[in-house]
Amino acid sequence: MRGKKVVGRSKPLFVRKNDTVLILSGEDRGKQGKVLKVFPSKRQIIIEGVNFIKRHTRPSQKNPKGGIVEKEGPINFSNVMVVCSKCGEPTRVGAKIITDGSRLRACKKCGEIIQAA
């Protein structure tokens, strides 16, 4: 099948909206920011204050002047690492099963359950 991507079941994303993440690679390496939007099908996320892109816009009701608008662009989720709210360090995310059988995200370093801020 040329030109078409076969979409199958893949691993779930470990990054969620309002998480604090550390950028691991690219122009903004080392910066931390809050996740604004998550696109699971594309495996991309938008982070506050990171990866700015320029859009040339024509005048409209919202923007009567038009011109060049800078906004955050998406980056691949594999280029970030979740920052634990308890220990404050970037960490891998694991699953912790609690007594009622539900799975929660947990910090691999300190074991604390990760809550989106």
C-alpha positions as CSV (number, residue, x, y, z in Angstrom):
1,M,0.0,0.0,0.0
2,R,1.9,2.9,-1.3
3,G,1.4,6.3,0.3
4,K,-0.9,5.1,3.1
5,K,0.1,4.5,6.7
6,V,-1.2,1.4,8.4
7,V,-2.4,2.4,11.8
8,G,-2.4,-0.3,14.4
9,R,-2.5,-0.5,18.2
10,S,0.4,1.2,19.7
11,K,1.6,1.8,23.2
12,P,-0.4,4.5,25.1
13,L,1.1,7.9,25.6
14,F,2.6,8.5,29.1
15,V,2.3,12.3,28.7
16,R,-1.0,14.0,29.5
17,K,-2.3,17.6,29.5
18,N,-1.0,19.8,32.3
19,D,2.0,17.6,32.9
20,T,5.4,19.3,33.4
21,V,7.9,17.9,31.0
22,L,11.6,18.3,30.2
23,I,12.7,18.6,26.6
24,L,15.4,16.0,25.8
25,S,16.4,16.9,22.2
26,G,16.1,19.6,19.6
27,E,16.6,23.4,19.7
28,D,14.9,23.8,23.1
29,R,16.8,21.0,24.9
30,G,16.9,21.4,28.7
31,K,13.8,23.6,28.9
32,Q,10.8,22.7,31.0
33,G,7.2,23.5,30.2
34,K,3.6,22.6,30.7
35,V,1.8,20.4,28.2
36,L,-1.0,22.4,26.5
37,K,-2.3,19.9,24.0
38,V,-1.9,16.2,23.2
39,F,-2.4,14.6,19.8
40,P,-2.3,10.8,20.5
41,S,-2.9,9.7,16.9
42,K,0.1,11.8,15.7
43,R,2.1,11.1,18.9
44,Q,2.8,14.8,19.3
45,I,2.3,17.3,22.0
46,I,2.4,21.1,22.3
47,I,4.3,22.6,25.2
48,E,4.0,26.1,26.6
49,G,6.9,28.4,25.6
50,V,8.7,25.8,23.5
51,N,9.2,25.3,19.7
52,F,7.8,28.6,18.4
53,I,6.7,28.7,14.8
54,K,5.7,31.7,12.7
55,R,2.4,31.8,10.8
56,H,1.6,34.5,8.2
57,T,-2.1,35.4,8.7
58,R,-4.4,37.6,6.6
59,P,-6.6,40.1,8.3
60,S,-9.7,38.6,9.9
61,Q,-12.3,39.5,12.7
62,K,-10.0,38.1,15.4
63,N,-6.9,39.7,14.0
64,P,-7.8,42.8,12.0
65,K,-4.2,43.7,11.2
66,G,-3.0,40.3,10.1
67,G,0.7,39.8,9.9
68,I,3.1,37.3,11.4
69,V,1.9,35.4,14.5
70,E,4.3,33.3,16.6
71,K,2.8,30.3,18.4
72,E,3.9,27.0,19.9
73,G,4.4,24.1,17.4
74,P,4.0,20.4,18.1
75,I,7.0,18.1,19.0
76,N,7.2,14.3,19.2
77,F,6.4,12.9,22.6
78,S,9.5,10.7,22.5
79,N,11.6,13.9,22.8
80,V,10.3,14.7,26.3
81,M,10.4,13.2,29.8
82,V,7.8,13.8,32.5
83,V,9.0,15.7,35.6
84,C,7.8,14.1,38.9
85,S,5.9,16.6,41.1
86,K,7.3,15.1,44.3
87,C,11.0,14.6,43.7
88,G,11.2,17.3,41.0
89,E,13.3,15.2,38.6
90,P,12.7,14.0,35.1
91,T,11.6,10.4,35.3
92,R,10.3,7.4,33.3
93,V,6.6,6.7,34.0
94,G,5.4,3.3,35.2
95,A,2.0,1.9,36.1
96,K,0.9,1.3,39.7
97,I,-2.2,-0.9,40.2
98,I,-4.2,0.1,43.3
99,T,-6.7,-2.0,45.4
100,D,-9.7,-1.3,43.2
101,G,-7.9,-2.6,40.1
102,S,-7.3,0.7,38.3
103,R,-4.0,1.6,36.9
104,L,-2.3,5.0,37.8
105,R,0.9,6.5,36.4
106,A,3.8,6.4,38.9
107,C,7.3,7.8,39.1
108,K,10.0,5.2,38.5
109,K,12.5,7.0,40.8
110,C,10.4,7.7,44.0
111,G,7.3,5.5,43.3
112,E,4.9,8.5,43.9
113,I,1.7,8.6,41.8
114,I,1.9,11.3,39.1
115,Q,-1.0,13.7,39.0
116,A,-1.3,16.3,36.2
117,A,-0.9,19.7,37.7
